[in-house]
Amino acid sequence: MAAVTVMVPTFEREDLISDAINSALAQSFDDLVVLVGDNSHTDATENLVRAIGDRRIRYHRNRPGLGAQGNWLDLVARAETPLVASLHDDDVWHPDFLAHTVPPMLADPSIGMTFTDFWLIDSAGERLDELTERESARTRRNALPDGTYRYDLAQGLRLVAVWNAPQPAYAAVLRREMIMGVDFPADTDPLYDIWLSYQMVKRGAGLRYVPQRLTNYRVHPGAVTSGGIARAEDAVFRRILDENPGLGPVSDEIGAYWADLRWARGTRLMTPGLQRRSDSQAELRGAAPALHGTKRAMAWTAARLSPVWYGLQMSRSVKHKLIDTHDPRHSDRRAGTQITAVGSR
């Protein structure tokens, strides 16, 4: 039996999936199986995967498709190895990703997840250096120490629900048996990764960090959080807060992070072509109580007074036009300002 299963959930991505699979097959730690779960409607992905011709590849077609979370959970259930790792069909691993993450987990069964830092890349595969640095700083991955963490519940919740440091969907290796013991509520779909990180912390699983950028996460132009993802975000954070009362400052920090996500959603809904004033105002209204200072005042007033909302929209439009004039890749950057991992459908 291999040590680790590389799980590749996919949906109509025949233009990119070969690069993803080949990056797994090129790992310096090669005691692996690649398991592809295909939600596609056409045969193109199946034909492409089978043409690669590597004996370590296993392919499964879902008829009908299982959705993002369902596909991922099905891959976990089908895996036969002690460890699993997600590789999205549009992402790419560095050759030593598994070499840095798998052996320590084989040596220490208490480690439930080993996660790394990662590069953000654009649709053409070019590194987004500035955005990568910002994201590493926002999530504290640029300052987290190397090694295995021991933590109390408040510290663990800060790591996963405030800093959002571990990314199990695209930069981590996981212990399969710990995933099998987690219940994934329907309202958290498709944010299985955030929910899993929370459940691991709640169970006190060992978390190990490798402070190197060993995977490439692709940010697609124009990718804006959909309503379905917004509902899942709300469900995850509402459940975390409801299930962990009385944690003091960290509860406020989680609430503030959730409010920032809602502020970001509300302002993104001001984008021309996506403009939905009532939905935007609902997001701003929900975010306002946990925001601070000027942002809180703007959210309160824009949520209630349409002229203020239109004024905020105009100021954001002017700002982004100026930035776009100087940075042709800004559409990628804007889409990735708040990184939320979502598996392939």
Secondary structure by P-SEA (a helix, b strand, c coil): cccccbbbbbccccccaaaaaaaaaacccccbbbbbbbccccaaaaaaaaacccccbbbbbbcccccaaaaaaaaaaaccccbbbbbcccccccccccccccaaaaacccccbbbbbbbbbccccccaaaaaaaaaaaaccccccccbbbbcaaaaaaaccccccccccccccccaaaaaacccccccccaaaaaaaaaaaaaccbbbbcccccbbbbbbccccccaaaaaaaaaaaaaaaaacccccaaaaaaaaaaaaaaaaaaaaaaccccccaaaaaaaaaaaccccccaaaaaaaaaaccaaaaaaaaaaaaaaaaaaaacccaaaaaaaacbbbbbccc
